[in-house]
Amino acid sequence: MKLWTVSPFDKNEATIIQNQYGLPGIIAMLLQIRGITTREEITDFLQNESEIASPFEIKDMDKACLRVRAALERGEFICVYGDYDADGVTSTALLYSYLDAVGARVMYYIPSREAEGYGMNLHAVDKLREKGVNLIITVDNGVAAIEEIAYAKSLGIDTVVTDHHMPLGELPDACAVVDLHRADCPSRFKQLSGVGVAFKLIMALEGEYCDADSLLDNYSDLLSLGTIGDIVELRGENRVFVKRGLQSLMNTDRTGLRALIINAGLLGKTITAGNVSFTLVPRINAVGRLGLSGKSVELLLTDDEAEASEIAAGMGYDNAERQQIERDIINKIDERIQRDPTLVMDKIIVIDGEGWHQGVVGIVASRIREIYGKPAIVISRDGEFAKGSGRSIEGFALCDAVDACGDLLTHYGGHPMAVGLSLRSDDIGAFRERINDYADRMGDMPFDRLRIDCKIKPSSISVDLVRELSYLQPYGAGNPTPVFGLYQMTLTNIIPLSNNKHLRLVLNNRGTTISAMLFSTSAEEFPYVKGDVLDVAVTLDLNTYNGVTNVSVIAKDLKSAGEDMQAMLSSRRAYESFCRGRELPREQLAQLYPDRGAFALLYRYLRDSGGCFAPVETLVHKLGGRLSYGKIRVALEAMNELGLVEIHEGLRSTRITLRRVNGKVDLESARIIKKLREVLS
């Protein structure tokens, strides 16, 4: 469940934008909604004319440039030290390619995610010393490597740091620390990815007469891949990199990238930020998650077509393996939740398992966060020690919550929306309790939100409208794909597709009929029936088949028309707080208490419908809003305890069935009812 919010909209200002700049009405409206309203902002956004600022705006870039040039002149052995994700891999390939092209003695090093973890490590420094490395240049890491850089220095190895992560306080003792987030860095644009910072170093090395346009011709394909992969805001320079890079990817002359595009099924298709994000980036990341990131760099650097094809095929297999590992963990979590539903009642969901692949627990945490609308941390135990990854919701800084439990952790780091951590396996229970105590002290957790750009009439959806939306591309962080709200839509048909993996929904409003695709939902999992009136959040795209272009309407979320999601989410929160033993105001407790009429209404519905095979929140709709979510939950728990119903509820599905009972049952004897009466008395 998500709280739907429609973005505020100033019609007068949108009309001014439309008239002054001669823009389609839908574009003027969306620009106004997204706060892009001045001539400079609109021109920059739509025409992609952001200035690529001088690299020397960035603190220490001059020092970095001097040290690297000295290494080039003296023929020193340079190592580009990268990271195993798409940003780190493209950063490594980009800087290595440039240094190799200008005649440097250069190698690259990507740490193993499983064996070495993120960033520099002492063992890697020893290996680089054995190889005779004189200078390490970090890309997409290094700002937190205080000990490792000091150790390298003690061995006579200099380091130049290029990074885009937040410094944790003290800066490393490097020849230069090029990081936009240094407190003393005056650079205007702070949202570059690691590959963006590496590109700025190349610009600096090119000197006073650097031709940024030519560099973009050479490197924008790698720039766009890493920038999209790191999910940085697609504004300003990032928008230039991605828009230019998407064009370059369509015709890339990099043998490896072309092989990757072919393997991903994108050859001959329009390459967008979306399909880069969902097809190319996961293949690169999968290799890193499974411990073979060097293969990704090899692919991006090779000129050998046979080698490129072999590596790209292997990356496809690795991605499929990663997906299967992810499914296996999800299935195990699903079974755990069915056995113990209290696992997902906490404000911050913490779930652990033995031997789960550490490279995919972050993805699994994202899935759980998406399903339950709460911060989620998934931890993999490996005997005595454990590692985990967490994902948060907007408005809750998960890094602060983890920091409050720092004494229980052996290592941790991250930012408001994502964290990584290590701890002793025996401390997981204490960590779960402590981090939820922190969340309780912080007050009400924000609700996970679905942000809708604007409401739209189905009659206004057309090919021309969707073509106009292309003005806003590329979409990504800071410029998401527009989401439109279709309200009061009557569901007239439900058509299973692809062996019931997906659904086509036929919807009607005031004589206008549209079809909307709902992916990854079977007919059995779909909670609505023909005749239901729904609100549907959708995105719009174009699909051309046999020379005919039509609009594709993609359903992102659905709810019963007019459903008060704020009330439903608040009721769920009250029920979960009660189950966790937290104190609640008397009026909230009273709203949870089901009287005999509530039990009778719920029981009759389950009897007449043959049970419920959809999420519990749909019962609010099915019962005509006469019972709140929390009241339904309490009644179901009481009926389950007394043997009246059987409940199977997990990540993917819910099944509530009536059980045959002989004789009368005293509903007031259920423990949850007794507990409610006790606190209400």
C-alpha positions, 0 to 999 in steps of 0.5 A, spaced: 500 500 500 502 506 498 499 513 499 498 517 493 499 524 492 498 528 486 503 534 485 501 541 486 500 545 480 499 552 478 495 552 472 496 560 471 504 559 471 503 553 466 499 557 461 505 562 461 510 557 460 506 554 454 505 561 451 512 564 452 516 558 449 511 555 444 510 548 448 505 543 448 500 544 454 502 537 457 510 539 457 508 546 460 504 543 465 509 538 467 515 543 467 511 547 472 510 541 476 517 539 476 519 546 478 523 548 471 520 555 470 525 560 468 528 561 461 535 558 463 532 552 466 527 550 461 532 552 455 537 548 459 532 542 460 529 541 453 535 543 449 540 540 453 545 546 453 548 545 460 555 548 460 560 543 462 564 546 467 571 547 468 574 541 472 578 546 476 572 548 479 573 542 483 577 542 489 584 538 488 583 537 481 589 541 480 593 537 484 591 531 481 592 533 474 600 535 476 601 528 480 598 524 474 602 528 469 608 527 473 607 519 472 606 520 465 612 524 464 616 519 468 613 513 466 611 510 472 606 504 473 599 507 474 593 503 477 586 505 476 582 502 482 575 501 481 569 498 484 564 492 482 558 496 480 556 499 473 559 506 475 565 503 478 566 499 472 565 504 467 569 509 471 575 504 470 574 503 463 573 510 461 580 512 465 584 506 463 582 507 456 584 515 456 591 513 460 592 507 455 591 512 449 596 517 451 601 512 452 601 511 460 604 504 463 597 503 466 593 497 469 586 496 473 584 493 479 577 491 481 576 488 488 572 482 489 565 484 492 565 477 496 572 476 498 574 484 499 568 488 499 567 495 497 573 500 496 581 499 497 583 494 502 590 492 505 591 486 501 590 489 494 595 494 496 600 489 497 598 486 491 599 492 487 606 493 490 608 487 488 606 489 481 611 495 481 605 500 482 607 507 483 601 511 483 593 509 485 588 513 482 581 511 485 575 512 481 568 511 484 571 510 491 577 512 496 574 518 500 573 513 506 580 509 505 584 513 510 588 507 513 589 503 506 591 510 503 596 511 509 599 504 508 600 505 501 604 511 502 608 507 507 610 503 502 612 508 497 605 508 493 602 515 492 594 515 491 590 520 487 582 519 490 577 521 485 570 519 488 563 522 489 561 519 496 560 523 502 566 524 506 565 521 513 569 526 516 577 526 516 580 526 509 585 521 506 592 523 506 593 522 498 596 527 493 589 529 491 582 528 494 577 530 488 570 529 491 565 534 490 562 533 497 568 535 500 566 541 505 571 546 502 569 544 494 567 550 491 564 546 484 557 548 483 554 541 480 555 536 486 551 530 483 556 527 478 557 520 479 563 516 479 564 516 472 562 523 471 568 525 476 573 521 472 571 524 466 572 531 469 579 528 471 580 527 463 578 534 461 583 537 466 589 532 463 587 535 456 589 542 459 587 549 457 585 547 450 580 541 452 575 540 447 569 537 451 565 536 445 570 531 442 571 527 449 564 526 449 564 523 442 569 518 445 566 517 452 559 519 452 557 512 451 561 509 458 559 516 461 551 515 460 552 507 462 555 509 469 551 515 470 544 511 469 547 505 473 548 510 479 541 513 479 544 520 480 539 526 478 539 527 471 539 534 471 545 539 469 551 536 466 548 529 468 543 530 463 548 532 457 552 526 459 546 521 458 542 524 452 549 525 448 551 518 451 544 514 449 545 517 442 552 514 442 550 507 445 545 506 439 551 507 434 557 505 439 564 503 436 566 499 442 566 492 440 564 490 447 558 494 448 555 492 442 556 485 444 552 487 450 547 490 447 546 484 442 546 480 448 540 484 451 536 484 445 537 491 444 540 491 437 536 496 432 531 498 438 531 505 440 536 505 447 533 509 452 535 511 459 529 506 461 532 500 458 539 501 459 537 501 467 533 495 466 537 491 461 544 493 460 546 495 467 543 489 471 548 485 466 554 489 469 552 489 476 550 481 476 557 480 474 560 484 480 554 481 485 557 474 483 564 476 484 567 477 477 567 484 476 574 484 472 570 481 466 565 487 465 571 492 464 574 486 460 568 487 455 568 494 455 575 495 453 576 489 448 576 490 441 576 482 439 569 480 437 569 473 439 572 475 446 566 480 446 561 475 444 563 470 449 564 475 455 557 478 454 554 471 453 557 470 460 554 476 463 547 474 460 548 467 464 550 471 470 544 475 470 540 470 470 543 466 475 543 472 479 535 473 478 534 465 480 538 467 487 534 472 488 528 468 487 530 463 492 532 468 497 525 471 496 521 464 496 525 463 503 523 469 506 516 468 503 516 462 507 518 465 513 513 471 513 507 465 512 510 462 519 511 468 522 507 474 520 510 479 526 516 479 522 513 485 517 510 488 523 516 492 525 517 499 523 523 497 520 523 490 517 530 486 519 530 479 516 536 474 516 538 468 513 544 463 513 548 463 507 544 468 503 548 471 497 551 477 499 551 480 492 543 480 492 541 482 499 540 489 497 536 487 491 532 483 496 531 489 501 528 493 495 523 488 493 521 487 501 521 495 501 517 496 495 512 490 497 511 493 505 512 500 504 517 500 509 525 500 510 527 493 510 534 490 511 536 483 509 542 480 513 546 474 510 549 470 516 555 466 515 557 462 521 559 467 526 559 473 522 553 477 518 553 482 512 547 486 510 544 491 506 538 496 507 533 500 503 529 506 505 523 510 504 523 517 502 523 521 508 527 516 513 534 517 513 536 509 514 543 511 515 542 515 521 538 509 524 544 504 523 548 509 526 544 509 532 546 502 533 553 503 531 556 499 537 553 493 535 556 493 528 563 491 526 562 496 520 557 500 516 556 506 511 551 508 506 546 514 505 539 516 507 536 511 502 541 505 502 546 502 507 551 496 508 553 493 514 556 488 518 555 485 525 556 478 529 550 473 527 549 473 535 547 480 535 542 480 529 536 480 534 539 485 538 540 490 532 533 488 530 530 491 537 535 497 537 533 499 530 526 499 531 526 502 538 530 508 534 524 508 529 519 509 535 523 514 538 523 518 531 515 518 531 511 516 526 514 513 520 513 517 513 508 513 509 511 510 502 508 515 497 506 514 489 507 521 486 502 522 481 504 528 476 497 529 474 490 527 473 488 525 466 482 523 462 482 517 458 479 521 452 486 525 452 490 519 451 493 519 444 499 517 440 501 525 439 500 526 446 505 521 448 510 523 442 510 530 446 512 527 452 519 525 449 521 532 450 522 530 457 527 524 456 531 522 458 528 520 464 531 518 471 533 520 478 530 527 479 526 527 472 522 520 473 517 518 467 511 521 468 505 518 472 498 519 470 492 518 474 486 515 471 480 516 476 473 512 476 475 507 471 470 501 471 474 494 470 470 491 464 475 485 462 481 482 465 485 478 460 491 473 462 497 474 458 504 470 457 501 464 461 498 468 466 504 472 468 501 478 466 494 481 465 491 486 460 486 490 464 480 493 460 477 500 463 472 504 461 470 511 463 464 515 460 464 511 454 472 511 453 475 504 453 483 503 454 487 497 455 492 497 461 498 492 462 499 490 469 506 486 469 508 480 474 501 479 476 497 473 475 489 472 474 489 469 481 493 474 484 489 480 482 484 482 487 479 486 483 473 483 479 469 486 473 465 491 475 469 494 480 471 502 479 478 503 480 483 509 480 489 507 476 496 510 476 499 509 469 505 511 465 505 512 457 509 509 452 509 508 444 509 501 441 509 500 433 507 493 430 507 492 423 508 499 422 502 501 426 504 505 432 499 505 438 499 507 445 501 503 451 498 504 457 502 501 463 499 500 470 503 502 476 498 501 481 491 500 482 486 502 488 479 502 489 476 508 487 476 514 492 479 509 497 482 513 503 489 511 503 491 515 508 486 512 513 487 505 511 495 506 512 494 509 519 489 504 521 494 498 519 500 502 523 495 502 529 494 495 528 501 493 528 503 498 533 498 494 538 501 487 536 508 490 537 505 492 544 506 499 543 502 504 547 496 507 543 491 513 544 484 510 547 481 512 540 485 509 536 485 502 540 477 503 540 477 503 532 481 497 532 475 493 536 471 489 532 464 488 535 459 482 534 456 485 527 463 486 525 465 479 526 458 477 522 459 482 516 466 479 515 464 472 516 458 472 511 463 475 506 468 470 507 462 464 506 459 467 500 465 469 497 469 462 498 474 466 502 479 471 500 485 470 495 487 477 495 491 482 500 487 484 506 486 491 504 482 489 499 477 487 504 476 494 506 473 495 499 469 488 498 466 490 505 464 497 502 468 501 507 464 499 513 470 496 517 477 499 517 483 495 515 485 495 523 478 492 525 478 487 519 485 485 521 483 484 529 477 480 527 481 475 522 487 474 527 481 472 532 478 468 528 484 464 526 486 463 533 479 460 534 480 456 528 474 459 524 479 461 518 486 459 516 490 464 513 496 464 509 499 470 507 506 472 504 510 476 500 506 474 494 499 472 495 494 471 501 489 466 502 484 466 507 479 460 507 473 458 512 474 452 516 468 447 518 467 448 526 462 444 530 458 448 535 458 455 537 465 459 538 466 465 543 469 470 539 471 474 546 475 468 548 480 470 543 487 472 546 487 479 541 480 481 543 482 480 551 488 484 550 484 489 547 479 489 552 484 489 557 488 496 555 481 499 553 478 498 560 
